[in-house]
Amino acid sequence: RLKSVDVDGESAISKVAIVTLNKATIEDVVVYPNPFTSELTIALPNNEQAQVEIVSLEGVQVLSSKVTADANGMVKMEGLNNLSAGVYFVRITQNGQTTVSKLVKQ
C-alpha cells in the first residue's frame, strides 16, 4: 500500500496490489553431464530460442548453434565426440541475457 500526500496536505492510501514476478532467469540454466564425452543436455528456464556457443580455452569458437528447447525446457547437444579432450566454456544467450559455464570434455 502506498500513501500519497498532495501539496495541500490531503492524503490518500492506495488499494493493496499483488505483484508476481517470473523468477526464471538465464542464471537458472543447468548444463550436464560435466565432464561430458559426446553429448550435453542444457536445461533452460523456458522453451524459447537460445544461442549456444562452445569456446575453447584459447578463445576459439568450436560450435555455435541456435536451439529451441522442448516443452520441458531441455536441449540435447549431440555429436560433440569430435571435440578434443580439455576445458571449454559454454556461452548461452536467451532473451538478451547471457550465462557462461565451464565444461570438461573427456
Sine and cosine of phi, psi and omega as CSV:
sin_phi,cos_phi,sin_psi,cos_psi,sin_omega,cos_omega
0.00,0.00,0.59,-0.81,0.02,-1.00
-0.87,-0.50,0.61,-0.79,0.10,-0.99
-0.93,-0.36,0.84,-0.55,0.04,-1.00
-0.93,-0.37,0.62,-0.79,-0.01,-1.00
-0.85,-0.53,0.83,-0.56,0.04,-1.00
-0.97,0.23,0.21,-0.98,0.02,-1.00
-0.90,0.43,-0.40,0.91,0.02,-1.00
-1.00,0.06,0.06,1.00,0.07,-1.00
1.00,-0.08,-0.14,0.99,0.02,-1.00
-0.97,0.26,0.58,-0.82,-0.02,-1.00
-0.81,-0.59,0.37,-0.93,0.05,-1.00
-0.60,-0.80,0.55,-0.83,0.03,-1.00
-0.92,-0.39,0.74,-0.67,-0.05,-1.00
-0.97,0.25,0.26,-0.97,0.10,-0.99
-0.96,0.28,0.34,-0.94,0.04,-1.00
-0.97,0.26,0.73,-0.68,0.03,-1.00
-0.84,-0.54,0.71,-0.70,0.05,-1.00
-0.99,-0.12,0.78,-0.63,-0.02,-1.00
-0.87,-0.49,0.79,-0.62,0.05,-1.00
-0.89,-0.45,0.76,-0.65,0.00,-1.00
-0.95,-0.31,0.63,-0.78,0.13,-0.99
-0.99,0.15,0.93,-0.36,-0.11,-0.99
-1.00,0.02,-0.03,1.00,0.01,-1.00
-0.95,0.30,0.87,-0.49,0.01,-1.00
-0.78,-0.63,0.13,-0.99,-0.01,-1.00
-0.89,0.45,-0.39,0.92,0.06,-1.00
-0.91,0.41,-0.28,0.96,0.00,-1.00
-0.99,0.12,0.07,1.00,0.00,-1.00
-0.92,0.39,0.67,-0.74,0.07,-1.00
-0.84,-0.55,0.76,-0.65,0.03,-1.00
-0.88,-0.48,0.82,-0.57,-0.01,-1.00
-0.49,-0.87,0.29,-0.96,-0.14,0.99
-0.97,0.26,0.37,-0.93,0.05,-1.00
-0.63,-0.77,0.95,-0.31,0.20,0.98
-0.97,0.26,0.36,-0.93,-0.01,-1.00
-0.84,-0.54,0.25,-0.97,0.03,-1.00
-0.89,-0.46,-0.81,0.58,-0.08,-1.00
-0.73,-0.69,-0.22,0.98,0.03,-1.00
-0.52,-0.86,0.43,-0.90,0.04,-1.00
-0.82,-0.58,0.48,-0.88,0.17,-0.99
-0.89,-0.46,0.73,-0.69,0.01,-1.00
-0.88,-0.47,0.84,-0.54,0.06,-1.00
-0.99,-0.16,0.93,-0.36,-0.02,-1.00
-1.00,-0.07,0.40,-0.92,-0.01,-1.00
-0.94,0.33,-0.26,0.97,0.06,-1.00
-0.45,-0.89,0.11,-0.99,-0.09,-1.00
-0.99,-0.16,0.54,0.84,0.07,-1.00
-1.00,0.06,0.22,-0.98,-0.02,-1.00
-0.91,0.41,0.58,-0.82,0.03,-1.00
-0.65,-0.76,0.39,-0.92,0.10,-0.99
-0.97,-0.23,0.81,-0.58,0.01,-1.00
-0.90,-0.44,0.80,-0.60,0.04,-1.00
-0.79,-0.62,0.71,-0.71,0.12,-0.99
-0.94,-0.35,0.79,-0.61,-0.11,-0.99
-0.82,-0.57,0.70,-0.72,0.04,-1.00
-0.96,0.28,0.19,-0.98,0.06,-1.00
-0.87,0.49,-0.46,0.89,0.02,-1.00
-0.98,0.19,-0.07,1.00,0.01,-1.00
1.00,0.01,0.17,0.99,0.00,-1.00
-1.00,0.06,0.80,-0.59,0.04,-1.00
-0.97,0.24,0.88,-0.47,-0.05,-1.00
-0.98,-0.22,-0.24,0.97,0.05,-1.00
-0.41,-0.91,0.64,-0.76,0.11,-0.99
-0.59,-0.81,0.80,-0.59,-0.08,-1.00
-0.48,-0.87,0.68,-0.74,0.17,-0.99
-1.00,0.02,0.79,-0.61,-0.06,-1.00
-0.78,-0.63,0.40,-0.92,0.13,-0.99
-0.80,-0.60,0.80,-0.61,-0.02,-1.00
-0.95,0.31,0.39,-0.92,0.08,-1.00
-0.97,0.26,-0.09,-1.00,-0.06,-1.00
-0.87,0.49,-0.39,0.92,0.01,-1.00
-1.00,-0.06,0.06,1.00,0.00,-1.00
0.99,0.15,0.32,0.95,-0.06,-1.00
-0.97,-0.25,0.61,-0.79,0.08,-1.00
-0.77,-0.63,0.77,-0.64,0.10,-1.00
-0.98,-0.20,0.81,-0.59,0.09,-1.00
-0.96,-0.27,0.95,-0.32,-0.06,-1.00
-0.94,-0.35,0.22,-0.98,0.05,-1.00
0.97,0.23,0.47,0.88,-0.02,-1.00
-1.00,-0.05,0.14,0.99,-0.02,-1.00
-0.93,0.36,-0.26,0.97,0.03,-1.00
-0.99,0.17,-0.15,0.99,0.07,-1.00
-0.96,0.27,0.61,-0.79,0.07,-1.00
-0.94,0.34,0.48,-0.88,0.08,-1.00
-0.88,0.47,0.62,-0.78,0.01,-1.00
0.43,-0.90,-0.22,-0.97,-0.03,-1.00
-0.98,-0.21,0.70,-0.72,0.01,-1.00
-0.72,-0.70,0.22,-0.97,0.14,-0.99
-0.87,-0.50,0.66,-0.75,0.11,-0.99
-0.94,-0.34,0.82,-0.57,0.00,-1.00
-0.94,-0.34,0.85,-0.52,-0.04,-1.00
-0.88,-0.48,0.82,-0.58,0.01,-1.00
-0.86,-0.50,0.78,-0.62,0.01,-1.00
-0.54,-0.84,0.77,-0.64,0.01,-1.00
0.80,0.61,0.65,0.76,0.05,-1.00
0.98,0.19,0.00,1.00,0.04,-1.00
-0.96,-0.30,0.59,-0.81,-0.03,-1.00
-0.79,-0.62,0.63,-0.78,0.13,-0.99
-0.73,-0.68,0.52,-0.85,0.00,-1.00
-0.80,-0.59,0.73,-0.68,0.04,-1.00
-0.79,-0.61,0.51,-0.86,0.06,-1.00
-1.00,0.04,0.68,-0.73,0.02,-1.00
-0.81,-0.59,0.49,-0.87,0.10,-1.00
-0.86,-0.51,0.83,-0.56,0.05,-1.00
-0.99,-0.15,0.82,-0.58,0.03,-1.00
-1.00,-0.01,0.00,0.00,0.00,0.00
